[in-house]
Amino acid sequence: MTPVVLRTDRLVLDQPLEEDVDDIVRYCQDPLFERYLTVPWPYGRADAESFVREFVPQGWMDGRECTWALRLRDEGALLGVVAFRSERSDLGYWLGAPFRGRGYMSEAVAAVVDFAFQSGVPLVRWECLVGNTASATLARKAGFAFTGEAPSSVPYRDGSFPASWHGVLHASQQRPAGSSQLRQSLQWPLP
């Protein structure tokens, strides 16, 4: 599959580049990443280089994982990363600490979900480790229905499958753009 560029009101989602390596390394030093993400820890330059040079291009080439870099339309600097994994029909995302709380990831997730649905995917899954309330809040706002707590479908870096919160968004239930209506099947574990 050829990489696809997505655009929103404020963002351009394109492929992570060699020029992003330093930012990826810097953002991936965040202690929250150690706690909640499956990225290698400690995360080093070689990890970022492998991600940009090998993992991302291979994922696009075989259609297994479409990975985008989030950038402001008028600046171009890396803000974070969002990916859609076709094998599990799920999302993964992270945002650099300086850019949190501005709605950038919500905007990016909406664009990626739209891309998945327009590609014929009937549903998109989401999960995060129990306790990652930032990820869960974003998923809830994006319209994902909480489906419960269960072991992670993705192995953690130590090979375990820790308790995770799970959600799903069906193409037929996708909320209209700009809507704040939430579709829930179970009570979200959030305040």
DOTI-701502 format. One record per residue (C-alpha): residue in one letter; x, y, z; residue number from 1. Coordinates in pm, whole numbers, plus 50000, padded with zeros to 5 digits. Each point is the difference from the previous one (the first is absolute). Example, Ala and Ser with C-alpha at 12.3 -4.5 7.8 and 13.67 -1.06 7.14 Angstrom:
residues 2
<type: A X: 51230 Y: 49550 Z: 50780 seq: 1> .
<type: S X: 50137 Y: 50344 Z: 49934 seq: 2> .
END
This chain:
residues 191
<type: M X: 50000 Y: 50000 Z: 50000 seq: 1> .
<type: T X: 50122 Y: 50348 Z: 49920 seq: 2> .
<type: P X: 50017 Y: 50235 Z: 50301 seq: 3> .
<type: V X: 49699 Y: 50230 Z: 50019 seq: 4> .
<type: V X: 50014 Y: 50359 Z: 50126 seq: 5> .
<type: L X: 49701 Y: 50111 Z: 50208 seq: 6> .
<type: R X: 49908 Y: 50361 Z: 50072 seq: 7> .
<type: T X: 49779 Y: 50152 Z: 50268 seq: 8> .
<type: D X: 49923 Y: 50361 Z: 50083 seq: 9> .
<type: R X: 50327 Y: 50040 Z: 50192 seq: 10> .
<type: L X: 50209 Y: 49694 Z: 49919 seq: 11> .
<type: V X: 50179 Y: 49813 Z: 49728 seq: 12> .
<type: L X: 50045 Y: 49628 Z: 50063 seq: 13> .
<type: D X: 50283 Y: 49861 Z: 49792 seq: 14> .
<type: Q X: 50276 Y: 49744 Z: 50031 seq: 15> .
<type: P X: 50261 Y: 50038 Z: 50277 seq: 16> .
<type: L X: 50330 Y: 50114 Z: 49849 seq: 17> .
<type: E X: 50369 Y: 49978 Z: 50077 seq: 18> .
<type: E X: 49980 Y: 50361 Z: 50121 seq: 19> .
<type: D X: 49755 Y: 49887 Z: 50270 seq: 20> .
<type: V X: 50241 Y: 49758 Z: 50170 seq: 21> .
<type: D X: 50127 Y: 50247 Z: 50261 seq: 22> .
<type: D X: 49645 Y: 50106 Z: 50091 seq: 23> .
<type: I X: 49884 Y: 49636 Z: 50022 seq: 24> .
<type: V X: 50288 Y: 49918 Z: 50235 seq: 25> .
<type: R X: 49931 Y: 50308 Z: 50214 seq: 26> .
<type: Y X: 49625 Y: 49938 Z: 50029 seq: 27> .
<type: C X: 50049 Y: 49629 Z: 50070 seq: 28> .
<type: Q X: 50195 Y: 50080 Z: 50318 seq: 29> .
<type: D X: 49669 Y: 50090 Z: 50166 seq: 30> .
<type: P X: 49945 Y: 49783 Z: 50312 seq: 31> .
<type: L X: 49638 Y: 49953 Z: 49889 seq: 32> .
<type: F X: 50131 Y: 49815 Z: 49694 seq: 33> .
<type: E X: 50186 Y: 49756 Z: 50223 seq: 34> .
<type: R X: 49685 Y: 49939 Z: 50200 seq: 35> .
<type: Y X: 49737 Y: 49982 Z: 49726 seq: 36> .
<type: L X: 50157 Y: 49928 Z: 49661 seq: 37> .
<type: T X: 50162 Y: 49692 Z: 49850 seq: 38> .
<type: V X: 50292 Y: 50194 Z: 49850 seq: 39> .
<type: P X: 50346 Y: 49878 Z: 50105 seq: 40> .
<type: W X: 50126 Y: 50140 Z: 50330 seq: 41> .
<type: P X: 50229 Y: 50172 Z: 50037 seq: 42> .
<type: Y X: 49926 Y: 50141 Z: 49655 seq: 43> .
<type: G X: 50313 Y: 50097 Z: 49808 seq: 44> .
<type: R X: 50105 Y: 50151 Z: 49672 seq: 45> .
<type: A X: 50041 Y: 49659 Z: 49838 seq: 46> .
<type: D X: 49635 Y: 49923 Z: 50087 seq: 47> .
<type: A X: 49881 Y: 50322 Z: 49832 seq: 48> .
<type: E X: 50220 Y: 49943 Z: 49695 seq: 49> .
<type: S X: 49868 Y: 49645 Z: 49959 seq: 50> .
<type: F X: 49643 Y: 50127 Z: 50043 seq: 51> .
<type: V X: 50038 Y: 50268 Z: 49729 seq: 52> .
<type: R X: 50223 Y: 49806 Z: 49757 seq: 53> .
<type: E X: 49858 Y: 49649 Z: 50028 seq: 54> .
<type: F X: 49682 Y: 49954 Z: 50202 seq: 55> .
<type: V X: 49791 Y: 50285 Z: 49855 seq: 56> .
<type: P X: 50090 Y: 49943 Z: 49631 seq: 57> .
<type: Q X: 49953 Y: 49622 Z: 50033 seq: 58> .
<type: G X: 49662 Y: 50047 Z: 50167 seq: 59> .
<type: W X: 49879 Y: 50218 Z: 49714 seq: 60> .
<type: M X: 50151 Y: 49771 Z: 49736 seq: 61> .
<type: D X: 49825 Y: 49687 Z: 50122 seq: 62> .
<type: G X: 49688 Y: 50184 Z: 50123 seq: 63> .
<type: R X: 50043 Y: 49859 Z: 50349 seq: 64> .
<type: E X: 50036 Y: 50335 Z: 50180 seq: 65> .
<type: C X: 49937 Y: 50350 Z: 49870 seq: 66> .
<type: T X: 50199 Y: 50243 Z: 50214 seq: 67> .
<type: W X: 49972 Y: 50377 Z: 49985 seq: 68> .
<type: A X: 50200 Y: 50284 Z: 50151 seq: 69> .
<type: L X: 49783 Y: 50284 Z: 50132 seq: 70> .
<type: R X: 50113 Y: 50345 Z: 49893 seq: 71> .
<type: L X: 49845 Y: 50345 Z: 50016 seq: 72> .
<type: R X: 49903 Y: 50107 Z: 49648 seq: 73> .
<type: D X: 50211 Y: 50315 Z: 50008 seq: 74> .
<type: E X: 50304 Y: 49875 Z: 50194 seq: 75> .
<type: G X: 50090 Y: 49642 Z: 49913 seq: 76> .
<type: A X: 50163 Y: 49899 Z: 50330 seq: 77> .
<type: L X: 49908 Y: 49660 Z: 50140 seq: 78> .
<type: L X: 49733 Y: 50007 Z: 50273 seq: 79> .
<type: G X: 49933 Y: 49629 Z: 50036 seq: 80> .
<type: V X: 49910 Y: 49678 Z: 49820 seq: 81> .
<type: V X: 49677 Y: 49814 Z: 49925 seq: 82> .
<type: A X: 49971 Y: 49659 Z: 49833 seq: 83> .
<type: F X: 49729 Y: 49773 Z: 49869 seq: 84> .
<type: R X: 50088 Y: 49630 Z: 50016 seq: 85> .
<type: S X: 49798 Y: 49804 Z: 49745 seq: 86> .
<type: E X: 50056 Y: 49653 Z: 50150 seq: 87> .
<type: R X: 49818 Y: 50096 Z: 50320 seq: 88> .
<type: S X: 49808 Y: 50293 Z: 49852 seq: 89> .
<type: D X: 50122 Y: 50217 Z: 50286 seq: 90> .
<type: L X: 50161 Y: 50334 Z: 50075 seq: 91> .
<type: G X: 50315 Y: 50091 Z: 50185 seq: 92> .
<type: Y X: 50110 Y: 50355 Z: 50075 seq: 93> .
<type: W X: 50224 Y: 50224 Z: 50204 seq: 94> .
<type: L X: 50051 Y: 50374 Z: 50024 seq: 95> .
<type: G X: 50307 Y: 50191 Z: 50114 seq: 96> .
<type: A X: 49947 Y: 50154 Z: 50344 seq: 97> .
<type: P X: 50030 Y: 50365 Z: 49881 seq: 98> .
<type: F X: 49699 Y: 49954 Z: 49768 seq: 99> .
<type: R X: 49750 Y: 49829 Z: 50232 seq: 100> .
<type: G X: 49673 Y: 50162 Z: 50096 seq: 101> .
<type: R X: 49946 Y: 50184 Z: 49671 seq: 102> .
<type: G X: 49779 Y: 49746 Z: 49821 seq: 103> .
<type: Y X: 50262 Y: 49903 Z: 49742 seq: 104> .
<type: M X: 49976 Y: 49626 Z: 50062 seq: 105> .
<type: S X: 49619 Y: 50007 Z: 49998 seq: 106> .
<type: E X: 50016 Y: 50166 Z: 49659 seq: 107> .
<type: A X: 50255 Y: 49748 Z: 49873 seq: 108> .
<type: V X: 49810 Y: 49697 Z: 50133 seq: 109> .
<type: A X: 49682 Y: 50121 Z: 49828 seq: 110> .
<type: A X: 50188 Y: 50028 Z: 49670 seq: 111> .
<type: V X: 50154 Y: 49653 Z: 50034 seq: 112> .
<type: V X: 49665 Y: 49843 Z: 50096 seq: 113> .
<type: D X: 49841 Y: 50167 Z: 49696 seq: 114> .
<type: F X: 50284 Y: 49862 Z: 49784 seq: 115> .
<type: A X: 49941 Y: 49649 Z: 50137 seq: 116> .
<type: F X: 49623 Y: 50016 Z: 49943 seq: 117> .
<type: Q X: 50043 Y: 50144 Z: 49650 seq: 118> .
<type: S X: 50236 Y: 49709 Z: 49929 seq: 119> .
<type: G X: 49718 Y: 49757 Z: 50078 seq: 120> .
<type: V X: 50094 Y: 49905 Z: 50355 seq: 121> .
<type: P X: 49674 Y: 49920 Z: 50187 seq: 122> .
<type: L X: 50131 Y: 50083 Z: 50348 seq: 123> .
<type: V X: 50299 Y: 50147 Z: 50178 seq: 124> .
<type: R X: 50121 Y: 49874 Z: 50335 seq: 125> .
<type: W X: 50178 Y: 50192 Z: 50273 seq: 126> .
<type: E X: 50173 Y: 49887 Z: 50317 seq: 127> .
<type: C X: 50233 Y: 50136 Z: 50264 seq: 128> .
<type: L X: 50150 Y: 49870 Z: 50320 seq: 129> .
<type: V X: 49774 Y: 50044 Z: 50301 seq: 130> .
<type: G X: 50067 Y: 50340 Z: 50153 seq: 131> .
<type: N X: 50081 Y: 50186 Z: 49678 seq: 132> .
<type: T X: 49716 Y: 50244 Z: 50046 seq: 133> .
<type: A X: 50131 Y: 50242 Z: 49735 seq: 134> .
<type: S X: 49970 Y: 49734 Z: 49730 seq: 135> .
<type: A X: 49661 Y: 49885 Z: 50129 seq: 136> .
<type: T X: 49866 Y: 50356 Z: 50011 seq: 137> .
<type: L X: 50106 Y: 50055 Z: 49640 seq: 138> .
<type: A X: 49839 Y: 49671 Z: 49888 seq: 139> .
<type: R X: 49677 Y: 50086 Z: 50181 seq: 140> .
<type: K X: 49989 Y: 50345 Z: 49837 seq: 141> .
<type: A X: 50066 Y: 49838 Z: 49659 seq: 142> .
<type: G X: 49684 Y: 49792 Z: 50043 seq: 143> .
<type: F X: 50150 Y: 49663 Z: 50091 seq: 144> .
<type: A X: 49768 Y: 49781 Z: 50206 seq: 145> .
<type: F X: 50171 Y: 49857 Z: 50308 seq: 146> .
<type: T X: 49987 Y: 49620 Z: 49979 seq: 147> .
<type: G X: 50173 Y: 49916 Z: 50327 seq: 148> .
<type: E X: 50323 Y: 49905 Z: 50169 seq: 149> .
<type: A X: 50196 Y: 49699 Z: 49874 seq: 150> .
<type: P X: 50359 Y: 49898 Z: 49933 seq: 151> .
<type: S X: 50179 Y: 50208 Z: 49739 seq: 152> .
<type: S X: 49987 Y: 49865 Z: 49646 seq: 153> .
<type: V X: 50353 Y: 50133 Z: 49947 seq: 154> .
<type: P X: 50287 Y: 49861 Z: 50207 seq: 155> .
<type: Y X: 50165 Y: 50246 Z: 50233 seq: 156> .
<type: R X: 50378 Y: 50037 Z: 49971 seq: 157> .
<type: D X: 50054 Y: 49723 Z: 50260 seq: 158> .
<type: G X: 49779 Y: 49759 Z: 49802 seq: 159> .
<type: S X: 49705 Y: 50022 Z: 50242 seq: 160> .
<type: F X: 49644 Y: 50095 Z: 49907 seq: 161> .
<type: P X: 49904 Y: 50246 Z: 50275 seq: 162> .
<type: A X: 49647 Y: 50108 Z: 50085 seq: 163> .
<type: S X: 49873 Y: 50248 Z: 49745 seq: 164> .
<type: W X: 49691 Y: 50205 Z: 49926 seq: 165> .
<type: H X: 49842 Y: 49920 Z: 49663 seq: 166> .
<type: G X: 49762 Y: 50184 Z: 49770 seq: 167> .
<type: V X: 49856 Y: 49980 Z: 49652 seq: 168> .
<type: L X: 49855 Y: 50238 Z: 49744 seq: 169> .
<type: H X: 49789 Y: 49853 Z: 49719 seq: 170> .
<type: A X: 49982 Y: 50175 Z: 49665 seq: 171> .
<type: S X: 49620 Y: 49993 Z: 50022 seq: 172> .
<type: Q X: 50017 Y: 50174 Z: 50339 seq: 173> .
<type: Q X: 50259 Y: 50262 Z: 49914 seq: 174> .
<type: R X: 49890 Y: 50329 Z: 50148 seq: 175> .
<type: P X: 49957 Y: 50295 Z: 49765 seq: 176> .
<type: A X: 50286 Y: 50249 Z: 49982 seq: 177> .
<type: G X: 49972 Y: 50253 Z: 50278 seq: 178> .
<type: S X: 49755 Y: 49791 Z: 50200 seq: 179> .
<type: S X: 50058 Y: 49947 Z: 50369 seq: 180> .
<type: Q X: 49756 Y: 49708 Z: 50014 seq: 181> .
<type: L X: 50169 Y: 49694 Z: 50148 seq: 182> .
<type: R X: 49903 Y: 49641 Z: 49932 seq: 183> .
<type: Q X: 50069 Y: 49786 Z: 50304 seq: 184> .
<type: S X: 49928 Y: 49635 Z: 50068 seq: 185> .
<type: L X: 50155 Y: 49986 Z: 50347 seq: 186> .
<type: Q X: 50079 Y: 50276 Z: 50248 seq: 187> .
<type: W X: 50339 Y: 50156 Z: 49925 seq: 188> .
<type: P X: 50243 Y: 49961 Z: 50295 seq: 189> .
<type: L X: 50059 Y: 50374 Z: 50013 seq: 190> .
<type: P X: 49879 Y: 50277 Z: 50228 seq: 191> .
END
